[in-house]
Amino acid sequence: MIEETETIDEFLTRHAADVEEAVRKAAAAEIMPRFRRLAAHEVDQKAGPHDLVTDADRKAEQYLTETLGALLPGSVVVGEEAVHANPASYEAIQGDTPVWIVDPVDGTRQFVHGDPGFCTLVALAQGGVLRASWTYAPTRDQLATAVRGQGAFLDGERLHPGAPQAGRDLRIATSHPDYTTDEEKRALLGLWTEGVAPRACGSAGLTYLAVARGELDATAFSWEAAWDHAAGLLLVEEAGGAHLTLTGEPFRITGHNTLPFTAARDAATARRVVELLTAG
Protein backbone atom coordinates (compact mmCIF):
# COMPACT_ATOMS: atom_id res chain seq x y z
CA MET A 1 0.00 0.00 0.00
CA ILE A 2 1.40 3.44 -0.95
CA GLU A 3 2.37 5.85 1.79
CA GLU A 4 1.08 9.46 1.75
CA THR A 5 4.54 10.86 0.90
CA GLU A 6 5.54 8.06 -1.47
CA THR A 7 6.15 8.90 -5.13
CA ILE A 8 5.10 6.69 -8.04
CA ASP A 9 8.75 5.69 -8.51
CA GLU A 10 8.98 4.63 -4.87
CA PHE A 11 5.70 2.77 -5.15
CA LEU A 12 6.98 0.87 -8.17
CA THR A 13 10.22 -0.01 -6.42
CA ARG A 14 8.27 -1.56 -3.56
CA HIS A 15 5.26 -2.97 -5.39
CA ALA A 16 6.08 -3.83 -9.01
CA ALA A 17 6.22 -7.50 -8.03
CA ASP A 18 2.81 -7.19 -6.36
CA VAL A 19 1.31 -5.83 -9.58
CA GLU A 20 2.86 -8.72 -11.50
CA GLU A 21 1.32 -11.14 -9.02
CA ALA A 22 -2.09 -9.50 -9.40
CA VAL A 23 -1.94 -9.80 -13.19
CA ARG A 24 -0.95 -13.46 -13.02
CA LYS A 25 -3.64 -14.25 -10.45
CA ALA A 26 -6.36 -12.52 -12.49
CA ALA A 27 -5.45 -14.70 -15.46
CA ALA A 28 -5.20 -17.87 -13.39
CA ALA A 29 -8.46 -17.32 -11.52
CA GLU A 30 -10.73 -15.74 -14.12
CA ILE A 31 -9.34 -16.17 -17.64
CA MET A 32 -7.64 -19.51 -18.11
CA PRO A 33 -10.40 -21.61 -16.44
CA ARG A 34 -12.73 -20.26 -19.16
CA PHE A 35 -10.33 -20.66 -22.09
CA ARG A 36 -11.86 -23.09 -24.59
CA ARG A 37 -14.66 -23.72 -22.07
CA LEU A 38 -16.93 -20.73 -22.72
CA ALA A 39 -20.66 -21.38 -22.81
CA ALA A 40 -22.82 -19.42 -25.24
CA HIS A 41 -24.32 -17.30 -22.45
CA GLU A 42 -20.81 -16.22 -21.37
CA VAL A 43 -20.16 -14.33 -24.63
CA ASP A 44 -21.84 -11.05 -25.65
CA GLN A 45 -21.44 -8.50 -28.43
CA LYS A 46 -20.80 -4.84 -27.66
CA ALA A 47 -20.58 -2.63 -30.78
CA GLY A 48 -20.75 -5.46 -33.30
CA PRO A 49 -19.71 -9.01 -34.22
CA HIS A 50 -16.00 -8.19 -33.92
CA ASP A 51 -16.39 -6.43 -30.56
CA LEU A 52 -16.95 -9.21 -28.07
CA VAL A 53 -16.96 -9.42 -24.29
CA THR A 54 -16.97 -12.51 -22.11
CA ASP A 55 -17.37 -13.39 -18.47
CA ALA A 56 -13.58 -13.74 -18.40
CA ASP A 57 -13.18 -10.06 -19.41
CA ARG A 58 -15.63 -8.88 -16.78
CA LYS A 59 -14.39 -11.05 -13.93
CA ALA A 60 -10.69 -10.41 -14.58
CA GLU A 61 -11.27 -6.66 -14.79
CA GLN A 62 -13.20 -6.72 -11.53
CA TYR A 63 -10.35 -8.65 -9.86
CA LEU A 64 -7.73 -6.23 -11.15
CA THR A 65 -9.79 -3.17 -10.25
CA GLU A 66 -10.11 -4.30 -6.65
CA THR A 67 -6.52 -5.50 -6.28
CA LEU A 68 -4.75 -2.60 -8.00
CA GLY A 69 -6.91 -0.04 -6.25
CA ALA A 70 -5.97 -1.56 -2.89
CA LEU A 71 -2.27 -1.53 -3.76
CA LEU A 72 -2.35 2.16 -4.63
CA PRO A 73 -5.04 3.94 -2.58
CA GLY A 74 -6.30 7.09 -4.24
CA SER A 75 -5.65 5.71 -7.71
CA VAL A 76 -8.42 5.05 -10.22
CA VAL A 77 -8.86 2.23 -12.72
CA VAL A 78 -9.84 2.82 -16.33
CA GLY A 79 -10.86 -0.60 -17.62
CA GLU A 80 -12.28 -1.44 -21.03
CA GLU A 81 -15.45 -3.02 -19.68
CA ALA A 82 -16.08 -0.32 -17.05
CA VAL A 83 -15.73 2.38 -19.71
CA HIS A 84 -18.18 0.51 -21.94
CA ALA A 85 -20.69 0.70 -19.07
CA ASN A 86 -19.81 4.31 -18.17
CA PRO A 87 -17.96 6.18 -20.96
CA ALA A 88 -17.37 9.20 -18.73
CA SER A 89 -14.99 7.15 -16.58
CA TYR A 90 -12.44 7.32 -19.42
CA GLU A 91 -11.81 10.98 -18.59
CA ALA A 92 -9.73 9.96 -15.56
CA ILE A 93 -6.79 9.49 -17.95
CA GLN A 94 -6.74 13.26 -18.39
CA GLY A 95 -6.20 14.03 -14.69
CA ASP A 96 -3.29 14.06 -12.26
CA THR A 97 -4.54 11.14 -10.16
CA PRO A 98 -2.57 7.90 -10.72
CA VAL A 99 -4.56 5.76 -13.12
CA TRP A 100 -4.39 2.07 -13.91
CA ILE A 101 -5.29 1.37 -17.55
CA VAL A 102 -6.57 -2.19 -17.87
CA ASP A 103 -7.50 -4.48 -20.74
CA PRO A 104 -8.35 -7.78 -19.01
CA VAL A 105 -8.42 -9.84 -22.22
CA ASP A 106 -6.74 -8.12 -25.14
CA GLY A 107 -7.67 -10.23 -28.14
CA THR A 108 -11.13 -11.29 -26.99
CA ARG A 109 -12.02 -12.58 -30.46
CA GLN A 110 -9.03 -14.92 -30.32
CA PHE A 111 -9.94 -15.97 -26.79
CA VAL A 112 -13.53 -16.76 -27.82
CA HIS A 113 -12.36 -18.86 -30.76
CA GLY A 114 -9.88 -20.85 -28.69
CA ASP A 115 -6.84 -19.15 -30.20
CA PRO A 116 -4.02 -18.67 -27.65
CA GLY A 117 -3.10 -15.24 -29.09
CA PHE A 118 -4.48 -13.04 -26.31
CA CYS A 119 -3.03 -11.30 -23.27
CA THR A 120 -3.79 -9.17 -20.22
CA LEU A 121 -2.61 -5.55 -20.28
CA VAL A 122 -2.04 -3.22 -17.34
CA ALA A 123 -0.38 0.20 -17.42
CA LEU A 124 0.13 2.82 -14.73
CA ALA A 125 0.01 6.47 -15.77
CA GLN A 126 -0.13 9.87 -14.13
CA GLY A 127 -0.75 13.24 -15.74
CA GLY A 128 -0.95 11.59 -19.16
CA VAL A 129 2.53 10.07 -18.78
CA LEU A 130 2.99 6.31 -18.84
CA ARG A 131 5.05 5.14 -15.87
CA ALA A 132 4.95 1.35 -15.99
CA SER A 133 3.34 -1.52 -17.89
CA TRP A 134 2.70 -5.24 -17.69
CA THR A 135 1.84 -7.46 -20.69
CA TYR A 136 1.00 -11.04 -19.73
CA ALA A 137 0.36 -13.83 -22.23
CA PRO A 138 -1.07 -16.58 -20.01
CA THR A 139 -1.09 -19.37 -22.60
CA ARG A 140 2.67 -18.84 -23.02
CA ASP A 141 3.26 -17.84 -19.40
CA GLN A 142 5.24 -14.87 -20.71
CA LEU A 143 5.36 -11.54 -18.88
CA ALA A 144 6.77 -8.38 -20.43
CA THR A 145 7.32 -5.37 -18.18
CA ALA A 146 8.50 -1.80 -18.57
CA VAL A 147 9.17 1.05 -16.15
CA ARG A 148 9.87 4.50 -17.54
CA GLY A 149 13.60 5.10 -17.64
CA GLN A 150 14.47 1.55 -16.62
CA GLY A 151 14.08 -0.46 -19.83
CA ALA A 152 11.79 -3.22 -21.06
CA PHE A 153 12.02 -6.88 -20.15
CA LEU A 154 10.48 -10.20 -21.13
CA ASP A 155 10.63 -12.77 -18.35
CA GLY A 156 13.53 -10.85 -16.83
CA GLU A 157 15.56 -10.56 -20.06
CA ARG A 158 16.10 -7.05 -21.41
CA LEU A 159 14.46 -6.36 -24.77
CA HIS A 160 16.45 -4.78 -27.63
CA PRO A 161 14.47 -4.70 -30.91
CA GLY A 162 17.36 -3.41 -33.04
CA ALA A 163 16.80 -2.14 -36.57
CA PRO A 164 15.13 -3.85 -39.55
CA GLN A 165 17.35 -6.02 -41.69
CA ALA A 166 18.63 -4.17 -44.75
CA GLY A 167 17.07 -5.31 -48.00
CA ARG A 168 14.12 -7.07 -46.38
CA ASP A 169 10.50 -5.91 -46.67
CA LEU A 170 9.23 -4.03 -43.62
CA ARG A 171 6.91 -6.25 -41.60
CA ILE A 172 4.05 -4.04 -40.45
CA ALA A 173 0.91 -5.13 -38.59
CA THR A 174 -2.13 -2.99 -39.42
CA SER A 175 -5.57 -2.18 -38.02
CA HIS A 176 -8.61 -4.35 -38.53
CA PRO A 177 -10.75 -2.65 -41.24
CA ASP A 178 -13.76 -2.52 -38.91
CA TYR A 179 -11.95 0.11 -36.87
CA THR A 180 -11.00 2.53 -39.67
CA THR A 181 -12.68 5.50 -41.31
CA ASP A 182 -12.52 5.99 -45.08
CA GLU A 183 -9.75 8.56 -44.60
CA GLU A 184 -7.77 6.18 -42.42
CA LYS A 185 -8.22 3.39 -44.96
CA ARG A 186 -6.71 5.66 -47.62
CA ALA A 187 -3.74 6.37 -45.37
CA LEU A 188 -3.21 2.68 -44.64
CA LEU A 189 -3.20 1.94 -48.39
CA GLY A 190 0.19 3.66 -48.39
CA LEU A 191 1.60 0.50 -46.80
CA TRP A 192 0.69 -1.59 -49.83
CA THR A 193 3.83 -0.70 -51.72
CA GLU A 194 7.15 -2.20 -52.72
CA GLY A 195 9.38 -2.92 -49.78
CA VAL A 196 6.56 -3.41 -47.28
CA ALA A 197 4.88 -6.63 -46.12
CA PRO A 198 1.68 -5.55 -44.32
CA ARG A 199 -0.35 -8.02 -42.30
CA ALA A 200 -3.46 -7.87 -40.14
CA CYS A 201 -2.90 -7.51 -36.42
CA GLY A 202 -4.51 -9.69 -33.76
CA SER A 203 -4.04 -8.82 -30.11
CA ALA A 204 -2.63 -5.29 -29.94
CA GLY A 205 -0.61 -6.13 -26.84
CA LEU A 206 1.08 -9.12 -28.44
CA THR A 207 1.72 -7.07 -31.57
CA TYR A 208 3.55 -4.44 -29.51
CA LEU A 209 5.52 -7.21 -27.82
CA ALA A 210 6.54 -8.55 -31.23
CA VAL A 211 7.83 -5.08 -32.15
CA ALA A 212 9.72 -4.75 -28.86
CA ARG A 213 11.34 -8.14 -29.56
CA GLY A 214 12.24 -7.23 -33.16
CA GLU A 215 9.92 -9.89 -34.59
CA LEU A 216 7.85 -7.17 -36.29
CA ASP A 217 9.23 -3.90 -37.63
CA ALA A 218 6.23 -1.68 -36.91
CA THR A 219 2.52 -1.30 -36.35
CA ALA A 220 -0.04 1.00 -37.98
CA PHE A 221 -3.10 1.45 -35.77
CA SER A 222 -6.12 3.67 -36.36
CA TRP A 223 -7.90 3.80 -33.01
CA GLU A 224 -6.98 5.46 -29.72
CA ALA A 225 -8.44 3.32 -26.91
CA ALA A 226 -5.76 3.59 -24.23
CA TRP A 227 -6.30 0.07 -22.84
CA ASP A 228 -5.16 -1.38 -26.18
CA HIS A 229 -2.07 0.80 -26.55
CA ALA A 230 -0.75 2.09 -23.22
CA ALA A 231 1.14 -1.00 -22.04
CA GLY A 232 2.60 -1.75 -25.46
CA LEU A 233 3.67 1.79 -26.25
CA LEU A 234 5.76 2.02 -23.09
CA LEU A 235 7.17 -1.45 -23.74
CA VAL A 236 8.31 -0.47 -27.25
CA GLU A 237 9.63 2.90 -26.09
CA GLU A 238 11.64 1.44 -23.21
CA ALA A 239 13.02 -1.29 -25.46
CA GLY A 240 14.49 1.42 -27.68
CA GLY A 241 11.69 1.88 -30.23
CA ALA A 242 9.56 4.89 -31.07
CA HIS A 243 5.96 5.86 -31.76
CA LEU A 244 4.64 8.66 -33.97
CA THR A 245 1.31 9.98 -35.22
CA LEU A 246 0.77 11.45 -38.68
CA THR A 247 1.83 14.87 -37.39
CA GLY A 248 5.24 13.45 -36.39
CA GLU A 249 4.44 13.72 -32.68
CA PRO A 250 4.46 10.81 -30.22
CA PHE A 251 1.11 9.18 -29.48
CA ARG A 252 -0.72 10.68 -26.48
CA ILE A 253 -2.77 8.38 -24.27
CA THR A 254 -4.91 11.41 -23.42
CA GLY A 255 -6.25 11.35 -26.98
CA HIS A 256 -6.77 13.78 -29.85
CA ASN A 257 -4.08 12.11 -31.96
CA THR A 258 -3.94 12.38 -35.73
CA LEU A 259 -4.52 8.83 -36.96
CA PRO A 260 -3.30 6.33 -38.03
CA PHE A 261 -0.17 6.15 -35.89
CA THR A 262 2.80 3.82 -35.70
CA ALA A 263 5.01 2.17 -33.11
CA ALA A 264 8.26 0.86 -34.54
CA ARG A 265 11.43 -0.92 -33.44
CA ASP A 266 13.51 2.21 -34.09
CA ALA A 267 12.96 5.91 -34.78
CA ALA A 268 13.98 5.70 -38.44
CA THR A 269 11.39 3.01 -39.13
CA ALA A 270 8.71 5.04 -37.34
CA ARG A 271 9.47 8.01 -39.58
CA ARG A 272 9.39 5.78 -42.67
CA VAL A 273 5.97 4.39 -41.75
CA VAL A 274 4.59 7.91 -41.21
CA GLU A 275 5.92 8.86 -44.66
CA LEU A 276 4.09 5.91 -46.19
CA LEU A 277 0.88 6.71 -44.33
CA THR A 278 0.89 10.35 -45.36
CA ALA A 279 1.48 9.33 -48.98
CA GLY A 280 -1.45 6.89 -48.95
N, C-alpha and C positions, 0 to 999 in steps of 0.2 A: 504494500500500500504506500502511495506517495506521501511524503511529508510536506507540510505547508510551505517550507522554504526550499524544497527540492526542485531542481530544474528538470526539464525533459531529458537532458543528457544524463543526469544523475539517476533519474528513474530508469532509463534504459540500461545503465551499467548494472543496476541492482536487479532489474526485473525482465530483461530480454529473454532469459531462459523460462520465466514464468509465462510469458506470452507464447513462446514456442510450445510449451506444454499445453496451454489452453487450445491452441490450434490443432495439435495432434489429438487431444481428447475430444474435441468437437467432431473431428472426422471419425474417430473410433467409435464414439457413442451414437452419433446421429446420421452419419453419411454411409459409411461402409456396411453397416448391417442392412441397409436398404438397397445397396448396389446390386443390380440384377435380380432384385426381389420386390420391386415396386408393384403394388396393385393398381388397378385402373383408377380407383378413387383417390390415390395418393399423388396424382399428376393433374395439374390444371394449366390452362392457357391464360396468359396475361393480355398482351397486346395482339397476339396472333399465334399461328401454328408454330412459329419459330421462337416464340418467347414463352418458355415453359417455366413452371415452378412446381416443386415437389415438397412433400413433407420433410425430406432431408434438408432442403434449402431453409425452410421455416424453422425447423428444430435446431439446426446447427447455428443459424443466426441468433436465435434466442439464447442458446448456450453461450455464444461468444459475447453477446451484448451484456449478459449478466456477469460473466467472468472478467471481461476486460474493463467494464465499468467499476467493478470492485477493486481491481488492481490499481486503477488510476482514478480515485474519487474526484468528482468535478469535471471529468471528461464526458464527452457525448459520443454516441455511436451512430454513424450514418451507414445503414445497411441496405442492401438492394431491396429486400422484401419490405422493410419498414418504410422506405421511401415510396414504394409502390402503394402502400396503404395510406401514407400521409406525405405527399410530395413536398410540403413546406419544410419537412425535417431535413431536406437536402441543404437548406440554407446555412446549416451549422458549419459547413466547410468554409464559409466566408469569414467566420468570426475568429477571435483570438483564443477561444477555449480549445484545449487539446481535443482532437477528434480522431476516433478510430473509424477507418473506412473499410467496410467489410463486404466481401462477396463470398457467401458461404459455400456455394457450388458454382464455380466459374466453368462454364461448359455444361450447362444443365441438359442441353439437347444430347450431348454425348453420354452423360450420366443416364438419362432416360433410356437410351438405346443400348445400354450395356457396354459402351465404348469406354475404355479406361482413361481417355484423354480429358480429364477434368482436374480441377484443383480448388483449394481454398485460399482466398486472398485476404490479407489483413495489412493495412498500412496505418501509421500514426502520423498525423500532421498537426501543425499549429500555425495560425496566421497565413494559411495557404501554402506553407512550406512543408514538404514531405520530410519526415525525420527518420522513419524506420519502416521496414516492410518485411513481410513473411509470405512466402509462396510455397504451399505444401501440396504435393501430388501424392495422395494417399495410396493409390494403387501401385506406385513405384516406391513408396516410403522415401521420397526425396523432399528435402526442405531447403529452399533458397532464402537467404536473409540478406538484408542490407541496412546499414545505419549511415546516415549522412556523414561524410568525411572519414568513414572507416572501411569502405570497400564493400564488395558483394561476395557472397560465399554460397556454395552448394555443398551441403553436408560437411561443412567445415573447411572445404577447399576453396581458395580464392578464385574468383572468376576473372578471366582476361579474354575478351572476345577477339582481340586482334583486328586486323584489317582483312577485307575480302581478298581472295586469291586473284592475282593479276591474270587477265585473260579469260576468266570464268564469268558466266552470266550472273548478275546479281539475283540472289534468292530473296524474294520479297513476298511476305504474307499480306493479303489485302482483306478489306472489309467484306462481310456478307452483303450481297446486293439489297437485301431487305432493309438495311440500315443506311442507305445512301439516297440523297436527293439527286435530281437529274444533273444539277451542277457538279455535285461530287462525283457522280458516275463519269462525267466528261473528264474531270481531273484525273481520276483513276485510270482512264484509258491511256494516259500518258505512259503508263507502266508497260503497256503492250507494245514493246519496241525492241529492236535489236540490242542484245546485251543484257536483257532482263528476263528472268524466269519467274513471273508472278504465280502465286498459288493462293487458294482460299485459306483463311485462317480458321482455326477451331477455337479452343479455349484461348482467350486473350492472354491470360496469365502464363500459360505454357508457351505461347508464342514469344512473349517477352523473355522468358527463360531461355528459349532457343537462341534469341539474339544475344543475350548476355553470355551464352556459352560459345558463340561463334558458329552455331549450327545453321542459323539464318543470318542474312546480311541486314535485313531491315523489315519494318512493318509499314503499312499504310492504312491507317484507321480513319473512319469518318464519323465517329460519334464520341461524345465527351464523358459519358457516365464514369464518375471517378472510381467507383468500385471495380470497374474493369481495368483501369489503367494505372491507378496510383502505385500499387505494389510493384508492378513491372517497370514503370518508368524509373523509379528510384533504383531498382535492381540494375537496369541497363546503365543508368548514369554512373552508379558507383562502381560498376565493372569497367568503366572507361568509355562507354558509348555516349550517344547524344540523342536528343529529341528536338524536333523543330516543327512548327506549323508553317502554313503557306506564306506567312509574313516574314519567316526567318527567325521568329522568336521561339523560345522554348514553350512547350505545352504548359498551360496553367490548370491546375486541378480546380481552381475557382471558376473556370468556365470562360465563355466568350472568346474561344479560340477560332481562328480561321481554319476551316477544315477542307480536305483531309490533313492529317499530320503524320509524321514519321518518327519512329525510334529506330536507331541504327547502331551497328557495332562500333562505328567511329564517326567523328564529326564530318569527315569528307564524304562518307556515304550518305549521311543525313542530308547534306547540302545537295548531293546528286539526286536523291529521291525528290526533294522539293523542286529542283529544276524540272524533273520529269513531270511532276504533278502540275506545275504551273504551265507547262507546255501542252497539257492534255486537252 
